């Protein structure tokens, strides 16, 4: 019997294209159900379909339902691992594995799901059997926008060296090093998704441009761009605005950057009127899925936008994402704001004192100990066999922490999207990458990253000006999903320590993040942001995307600093769901230094003087925008409470360097917390790969969330709590040994409930929150898929609130 079930599982695995939800499981002639299938009420129909019989607790009626293929594969994999001596005890221990991370140890053996018998045996209750089945068969990602079927790909008229038709190259043909793309296959749209960009007030822009005299003097002293374009990508030298157009069709092949002569072909593929764009003077600069990005002369931008709007085509200016604050005129919270990158400090102050350095280093060790990362490493989980993508300001490939024991680079691929070269002059990307997986080689292991044996795929999107636009980040995200040259693998984890404004899930970056998780099985780990001083609902995109693993952060004393963003996020239907998902170590900011910096910056502005620079040799051209508003002897605003990680050799900020360890520096922000979670996730994925275990990104995401330690703060601030390496290592090892899905997706679904949702649960009796997830007490089932979860939340919202008046409960509509 066991052999037959094993053959059945193998047969399923050979037909991976049929793993989609909704495909029913069947047995071939002569095949049998695995042992103990009856414990879950499983049986086979005459046609071989796998059926499940269960009794509805509310009505007493017997229900029979078909079991989906992927669900049965998971159930069979678990049943085949049950101990022959005590299979029911094995089932009870399996459910305990899901209860233990979120429950008081004193109650874990005696609750509505598990009971100890008089003889001391641990057994499942009736509710426990149902809960275990629901957890094993849980799935997420049902609310992803529908996939649009791609049209047949049409080659360009360009001839290849061999004389046959060739595809347009996916990279920046003229700007990128041609050698990087030698032999590379084109980057096809992997999902064919149609992304939305939302609306824009093109009428308002037309009025503003007209009032400014037309802004026709491109390249000269043209009037300033209208105020309504603040925060959007406007090139004042060329007097153009960058516009993203959401076409009706996806392009046949993604173009990360374009040759001018290929623009008409791209517009045709996307179903757009090339003549309309030609009349507007628009130049196509890139195309990803159905999003076509064009540079339009500012005087013609409104007319183009209105013409597209009349045809039912969405378009808007591309938003700017800044890599560093250019001024400190705003409130302190904005210093670490939507740009998600650190406030530069003044390069004029002496080294941090020896006592402060030692205290900071001790705290850094304490920070990693707080995350109990060493428990992962002791279990052999160091990220080996994984590829982590980093979209940031680049990486310093010469840093010793990015080499393996043989001295070979661990950077698999590195692509510059800025056209400025590969030097990381901002330093943020090097710091982030080192936090993910630096070896600590330059510090005798003191400042190692969380996954010291992982490898990297790096996209540089922030250059010396410290800014980019969202279309560039979008292209980098798609590049991360491509196999790349020489058959290299796609990334397993994508770290995005960046963000900005955008409607959750509909915004292009959020939409793409969701597709990477659902369609490419890439775990997207994104920063919550540093806008917490502005209050609630301040998580930016792509961190506000429903399926991203969104990270907040505490300081090294375990407290949340003032700047971390807070949830919840508002979905596309106006429904709220909780963000962030977990927390790590974000470091902190020395407010006294920050206040001095603010004051001195304002004084300098009043004097209308130029800010000081670094030494001429150390300051790359264009670094004025990055090197710093913090003036005179204020010191590093991140020391000594910041996170210590590798420093780029091209980073001109020497103040935040670690005294005695010049290859490292301090930084703070949720940008620093995010790579800690990305590194720990890579540790888990590497372990799963080594064991040959099937997993999906939702399970890993759920595992990280389940095993986090509750800090006693609101969910909209901490998520499920502080990530914990010890609990992570123990839990994944236990579940792998039992043939279980590594994460409880039903639990992760329940964490989307906001604080208000949780309060409303008390006003009704049907749904109850449990350590395993949201329980439907009427059916006895855990809510284990997104559509059912959405319906449950809507029903909870329809329940009238209870008001207590004179000790009598009065229902309120």
N, C-alpha and C positions, 0 to 999 in steps of 0.2 A: 504493500500500500504506500509506504513512504517513497519507494522508488518511483511509483506511478505519479505521485504528487510532484516529486522533484522533476520528472520529465515534463510534466505540465508547465511548471514554472519556467523551465528552459525553453519550452515552446513559445511561451509568452515573450520571453526576453529576446527571442529571435525575430519577433514581430514588433519592434519598438515603435513603428509608425502607428500602431493601434493603441498606444498608451493613453490616448485622450480620454478624458472623463466622458462617460455616457456609452462607451463600448462594452457590451455585456460579456461576461466571462462564460466560456463553454468548456465542457470536457469532450475530448475525442473518444471514439469507440475504444473500450478497453481501459480507459483511464478512470481513476478513482479519486475521491476526495481525500485530502490529507487526514491523518489521525486527529481525533478530537474535534473535527469540524462541527459535530453536533452540539458542542458546547456553545457555539455561536448561532445555533439554529440553522446551519447550512445544510443544503441538500441539493440533489441534481434532478432536473426534470427529464422527461423522456427524450427531449431533443438535445440534452447535454447542457442546457443552461444552468448556471449556478443560482439557486434561489435561497432566500433567507426567510425563515418564518419566525415571527415574534408576536406576542400578545400585547395589544394596546392596554396600558394600565387603566386608562380613563374609561374606555368603553367595554373592555374585555374582549373585543373582537380580535380575531387572529388575522394578522396582516402578512402577506407574502410579497416580497420584493425581489427584483433581479439584482444581482451583485455585479458591479462593474469590473472589468478586467484588471485594471491596476489595483483596485481595492482587494480583489481576491489574491492577486500576486503577493501583496503585503501580508494578508492574513495567512496564506499558505507558508510563506517564509517564516513567520512567527511560530505557527503550529509545529512545523518540522523541527524547531529548536527546543520544544518542551521536553523536560526530563521524563523518561519512561517511568521512573519510580513514582513520581508525584506530579502529573501534568496539571492538576488543579492548583497545586501549590505554586507551580511555575507561572500560571496565569495570574495568581494573586501577587507574586513578586514583581511581575511585569507592570501591573497597575501601580504597585507601590513605587516603582521607579519614576512614574509620572507624578505621583502625589508628593513624594519626599521633598523636592526642591521648593515647593510652595506651601508646606504645611508644618505645623508644630510637630516635632518628632514624637512628642508624648501622645499625639492623637492619630498618627499616621496608620496605626494598626487597628483602630476601632472607630469607624465612621460609617457613613451611609454607603460607601463603596467596598470597604474591607472589614472583616470581623475575624477575631480569634475564636476558635472553637473551644469547647471545654477541654479538649485534649491538647490545646496549644497550637493547633494548626491554623495557618493564615489562609482564609478563603474569601473569594469574591461574593458579594451579595448579588441579588438579581440585577440591581442597578449597576453594580460593578462590572458584570459581564457586558451589559450594554455600553457602558462608558469605555471599556477597553476596546470594543469593536469600533466605536465612534472615533476614538483617538487614532487607531491604526488606519482607518479609512478616511481620515480628514484630509481636506484639500483647500487651497486658497487660490486667489487670482481670478475669480469668476467675473469680477467687474471690470476687467481690462476692456478697453474699447475694441470693437470687432476688427478682425483682420480683413483687409481688402485684397481681393485676388489680384496678383500682378499681371499686367499685360505681357505678352511675349516680348523678350528683350530684343532690341534692335541695335545692331552694331553701328558704330560711326562710319563715316566714309573715309576716315583716315586709314591708310594702308600700313600694315606692320612691315617689319624688315623682310619677312618672307613673302610679302605681296598680298596676303589675305586680309580681310577686314579685321580691325582690332578694336578693342574697347577703349574708351577714354580712360586714362589713368586716374586712380582715385585720389592721388595726392595733389599737392600744389605744383603742377607740372613745371612751371618756370621757377618758382620760389624754393621748393624743396630740393635737396640734393638728389640729382637724378639717380645716383648710385643706390640710394635707399629703396628705389622702386624698380630697380632692374630685375626683371623676371617676376615681378609681383602680379598676381591676378587681380582683377578689378574688385572693388568692394561693392558687392551686390547688396541691395536692400534685403536684410535678413528676414524681415517680417512683413514688409509691405504695409506697415501701419499708416493710417492717416491721422496726423497730429493736428491739433487746433492751435491757433494763436490768439483767439479772442478778438475783441473789437478795439477800435481806436477812433478818436474824434477827428476824422480827416477834415470835416467842415470847419472845426475850430482851428486846425492848422492852416487851412486855406485863408481864413480870416486874418490870422496872425501874420502870415507871410505877406499878404496884401498890405496890411498896416505897416509892415516894415519896409515897404517900397519894393517888394518883389524879390529881394535878396538875389539879384541877378549877377552880381559881380563875383563870380566864382574865382577863387585863387587870389583875390585881392582883399582889400580891407572891407569885406562885406559886413553888413550889420550882424549883430549877434543873433544866433539861432533863437527862435521863440522860446519863451520860458517853459512851454508845455513839452518841449523836447529835452528838458533836463532829465538826466538818467538814461537817455537813449543814445545810440551810436551815431553821433554827428561828426563829420570830418570838416573842420572849419577851413583847412587849407584848400580842400577841393570843393567846399560848399555842398557836400552831399550828405544824405542820410541813408543809413543801412536799413532796409526793409525786409521783413520775413513774410513770405506769401504762402498760405496754406492752400496748395493746389488740390484739385479734385482727384488726381491720380498720383501714384508714386513713380518716381523716376526708375528707369531700368537698372541704373547703376549709380550708387552714391558718388558724388564728386566733392571731395573735401576742399578743393580749390580748382578754379577753372582757367582754361584758355579762353580768350575773348571770342575766338571763332566757333567755340562749341556752345555758346549761350543759346542760340536759336534751337539747337537740337535738344537741349535740356528743357526748354520751355515747351517744345512740342511733346516730349515724353510726359511732361506733367499736365498736359492738356490746357496750357495757357496760350494766349494770343501773343505771339512773338512781335507782331507789328505794334500792338499797344505798348509793349515795353520799349520797343525801338523809338517810338514817337516821344516817349517820356525821357529818353536818354539814359535808360537804366542799363546797368552792366551786371550780368549774372556773376556772382562770386563763389557760390557753392550750392549744392543740392543734396539733401538728406531725406530719404523717404519722400513724402509729398511736400516737404518744406523747401522752397526755393528762396535763396537769399540774394538780394540785388542791392547795388548802390545806385541811388537816384539823386540827380541834382535837386537840391532843396526846393527851388522854386516850382519844380514839377511834381514833387512827392505827393502833395495833397490831391492833385488831379488824378494821378495814377491810383492812389488809394480809393478815391471816390468811384473811379471807373470800375475797379475790381469789385467794390462793394455793390455796385449796381448789377454786377453779374453774379452776385452771390458768393464771391470769393473773399475769404478773410485775409487781412494783411495788417501789419502794424510795424512801427520802427522796432529794431532789435534793441534789447536792453543791454546796458553796460554793466559788466561785472568788474569791480576794481580790486586790484591785488593789494593795495595799501592806501591808507588815508592820505589825501593830499593836503588837508587842512584840519585844524582842530577847532573850527569855529562852532561846531555843534555841541550837544551835550556829551558828557563823558561816555555814555553808552554807545554813541555812534562811532566812537574811535575804534571799536572792534566790530563795526556794524556790518551792513549788508555785504560789504566786500569780503568778510569772513577771514581776513588776513590781519596780521598784527600791526599795531601802531609802531612805526619805526622809531628808534630812540637816537639820541644825539651821539655822534661819534667823537665826543670831546672829553669824556669823563674817564678817569683812571679805572683800573681794575677793581672788581669787587674785593672787599677785604677777605683775608684768609679765613677768618672766623665765619663770615657770611657764606663763603664758598663751601666750607665744610658742612655747615648747617644745611645749605641747599642740597648738597650731594646726599647727605643723610636722608633728607626729606624725599629726594628722588628715589632712593632705595626703598624708603617706606612706602612711597606711592606704588611702586611695582609690587611690593609685598602686600599692600592693601588689595591689589587686584589678584594676588596669589598666582602670579604668572609662572613662578617657578614650579608649581604643581603640574602645569601643562608640559613644561620641559622635562621634568622628571619622568613623566609618562611617555616620553618620546615624541611629544607633539610640538614640533618646531617649524611647521610649515613646509617640510620637505615635499617636493612633488607638486607644489602649487605655484600659480602665477597670479600676482596681485597687480592690478592696474592702478595707476596714480595719475589723475588729471590735475595739474597744478602748475607751478612756476618752473618745472624742470627738476633736474637732479644733478648732483656733482658726481660724475662717474669715476673721478679720481679718488674719492674718499675711501679709505681702507675698509669702512664698515659695509661697503657694497661689493666686496670681493669674497670669494669662497676660500676655503683653507688652502687651495692650490694657487691662490692669487688671481684666479679668473673672475671676470666681471659677472655679477649676478643680474645684470640688466639685459634682458632678452631683446627688447626693442625700445627705441627711444626716438620719438618723432617730434620735431619742432613745428608747431602750428603758427608761430609768431613771425616767421621770416626774419628773425633777429639772431639766429644761432642758438646753440644748445646750452650756453652758460646760464646757470641759475643765479641771476643777479639779485633776485628778491630773497632767495634763501628758504622760502617757505616750503617748497616742494622737497628739498633735500631733508629738511627737518621732519616733514611728514613721512617720507619714505624711510628715514632712519628709525622713526618710532614704530613703523610697521615691521621692519625686518632688518635693521642694522645689526651687525654682529657684535658691535662693541670693541672691534679690534683696535681702534685708536684710543681706547680707555681701559685696556686690559679687562674688558668685559663688563665694566661698571655700568655703561650706558647702552646696553644691548636693547634691540627692539623686541617686539613681542613674538615675531616669527623669524628668527635669525637664519633659517634655511630656505625661506621662500625666494622666488625670483620676481623680477619686476618688468612691467611693460609701462613705459612712461610717456605721457603726452604733455608737452609744454604749451600751455595756452596763455600764460601771463608773461609778458616781456618786461623790458626796462621801464616802460611807462606804467607798469603795474596795473594794466587793465586789458580787458578783452570784451567781446560781445557774445551773447548766448549762442549764436549760430556756430561760433568756433568751438565752444564747449560741446555743443550737440554733435558736431563732426567728430570730435575726440571720443565721445561716448560710443558712436557707431564703430570707430576704428578699434576700440577695445573689444568689440564683439566679433571682429573679423579674425579669422585664423592667421592672417598675416603671411609674410613671405616665408618660403621654405617650409610650409606646412606647420608653422608654429601654432600652438594651441591658443584658444581664446582665454581671456582671464577668468579665474574662478571667483575673485573678489574685486570689486571696483571701489576704490576710496575716493570720495569727493568731499574734500575739506574746503568747500566753497559754497556759494549760494547767493540768492538774491530774491527780489520780489517775483511772484508768479502765482497764478491760480493753481491750487493743488490738482494734480493728475491731468488737467487740461493744458497747463503750461507745457511747452515743448520739452523742457528738461525733465519735468516730472513725468510726463507721458513716456518719454524715452526710458527713464529709470524703471518705470513699471514694466515696459516691454523687455528690458534686459533681464529682469527677474523672471518674468513669466515665460518668455519665448526662448531665452538663451541660458537660463539657469545660472545667471550671474548674480551673486549676492552684492547688491549695491549698498554700501555703507556711507551715509551722508551726515554732514554736520547739521545740528539743529540751528546753529547760528549764534551770534553775539549781540542780539538786539533786545536782550531781556530787560534793559533799563526802560524800554518803551512799554513794558507790560505783557499781557497775555496775547495769544495768537500771533506770535512774532517769529515762528519757525518759517524759514525761507525755503525756496525751491532749490534743488530737488529734495531737500530733507522733508518737505511736507507731502511728498508722494506717498501714497498709501502703502506700497510694497517695499519701499526703502527701509533699511534698518537705520533709524535716525538716532543720533548720539548727542546727549547733553554731557555736562561735566561738572565735577566738584573740584575744589582746590585740594592741596595735599593734606589739609586738616579734615577733609571729608565734608566740608560745607560748600553749598552752592554759591559761587561768586555772583556779584551783581549783574554781570553782563550776559549770562547764558539765556538763550531764548526759551520761551515757554509756549506750550500748546493751549488749546487744541488746534487742529487744522479744520478748515471748512471744505468739504467735498464738493464735487461738481453739482450735486443736487441740493446744496445748502446744508446737507447733513454734516454734523461735526463728528470727528473721530480723534482719538487721542494721539498726540505726538508730544515729546519724543518717545522712543521705545526703550532705551537703556542709557546708562551714564558710565563715564570713565573719568580719567583725571584731566581736567582742563587747565590746571594751574591757576594763577591769580595775577592781579595787577596791583602794583604799589600805588595806591590812590594819592599819597602825598606827592610822589614824583609826577603823577599824571596831572595833578592840580598845578604844580609848578610849570609843567610843560604847557598847559592851557594858558596860564597867565602870561608866560614869556612869549608864546606864539602870538597872543593878542597884542602885546606890547610891540612886537616886531611888525605886526600888520599895521598898527597905528603909525609906526615910524616909516612904513612903506619901504622897508629895507629888504634886501635879498637874504634868504636863509644861508647859514654857513654850510660849507660842503666838507666832504672828506678830503683826504689828500688827493691831488690831481691824478696820481698813478692808480689809486684804488677806486676812483669814481668813474664808472662807465658813463658814456654819453646817454643823457636822458634820465639819469638817476635822481634828478631833483624831485620828481614826483614820488619817489620811493624813499629816498634817503632821509627825508625827515623833517617833520614839523617840530619835533621835540628839541628844544634849544638849550644851549649853555649847559651848565653842570647839573643836570637833573638826574642823570644816570639811567640805567635800564629799567623801564617801567615793569618788566617781567621778572626781574631778579629781586630777591632770591626765591620767589614762590613759583616761578614758571617751570615748565617741563623742559628737561635737558635732552637734546637729541643732536644729531650731526649738523654741522655748520658748513654751508657751501663755501669753498675757497674764493668764490666770486662775490660773496655777500659783503658789502662795504660797511655794514653795521658791526663795529668791533666792540661796542659797549656791552652788548648782551652776550659776548663770549664768556665762556666759563674759565675763570682764572685757574691756571694749571692744567687745563684741558682745552687748548686752542681749537681743536677740531670739533668742538661742540658749542652750543649756544642755548639761551633761554628763549622760549616763546610761550604764550598763553592763549587760550581760546578753545572753543569747541572744535576748532581745526586740529588741535593737539589730542583731544579725547577721541576723535573719530578714528585715527589710524591705530589706536590701541585696540579698539573693537575689531577693526579690519584684520589686524595681526592675529588676534586670538581666534577669529573665524577661520583664517588660513591654517592655523594650527589644527583645528578640528577637521577641516576639509582634507588636509594632508593625511591625517590619521585614517579618515574614511577611505581615501583612495588607496592607501597602503593595505588596508584590510579588504579591499575589493567590495566595499559596501555601496549600494545604490543610495543616493540621497537627492534631495532637491533644495534649492535655495531657501524655500519657505521653511523646511524642516530645520536647517541650520539657524535661520533667523529665530525660529521659535525656541530652539535649544538655548541660544545665547540669552534670550529674554527670560525663559523659565528659571535658569540657574543664577540670574542676577540676585543680589542681596537687597532686600527692601531696606531703604534708608529712612523710612517713616515720613517721607515727604509726599506731596501730592503727585499724582501720576502725570499731570501736565508739566511737572518740573523734572522728575526723576525717571519717568517711564516705569519700568518694573524694578529699577534699582541699579546698583553698581555691579558691573560685570565681575565674575568671580572665576578665576582660573581653576581653582581646586574643584569646585562643584561642577564646572564644565567638564574637566577631565574625567572625574568619577562617573558622571552621568552618561557621557557618550560611550565610555568603555562598557558600562553596564548594559546599555541598550543595544549596542552592537553585539554583545555576547548573547543576548536573548532574541536576536533577529527582529528587533523592534524599529520602527521609524525613530530617527534620532531626536526629533523634536515633536512636541505636542502642539500641532497647528491649531487645534480647538482652543487651547489656552491662549495662544497668540491672537486669535480672532477676538476673544473676549476682552483683551486689553485695549481694543479700539474704543471701548465704551468710555465716554468722558466722565468727569466727576458728576456732572448733572445726570447723566444716564444712570450712574450707580445710585444716586439719590432717588431716582424715580423707581428703581427696582423695589424699594420699600413700599411703594404705593400699590403694588399688585402682587398677586400670588402665583402666577403661572411660571415666571422665570426666576431662577435663583443663581447667584454667583457662587461658584465653588472653586477649590484649588485646581480643578481640572479644566475649568471653562464655564461657559454659560449653560445651565441645565434647564431644559424644558420639563417642568415637573408634571405636566399633563401627559406627555408621551414617554417620559423617562429617558430621553435622549439628550446627549450633549449636542449643542449647536456646533457642527463640524464642517460647515462650508459657508462661503461668504453670502450667498443668496439667502439662505435660511437665517444667517446672522442679521442681515439687513432687515428682513421681515420681522424678526424678533424685536429689534430696536424700535422699529416703527410702531409695533404693537405696544411696547412699553411706553413710548411717547404719547400714545393715544389714551393711556390710562389716566383718569382724573387724579390730580394731586389730592393728598389728604391734609386737611387743616385741623388742628386740635383747638377746639373752643369749649371751655368749661368741661374739659375732660371727655368731650364727645367728638368723635371723628366725623367731620362733615366733608363730603366730597365736593371738590371744586372743579369745574370744567376747565 
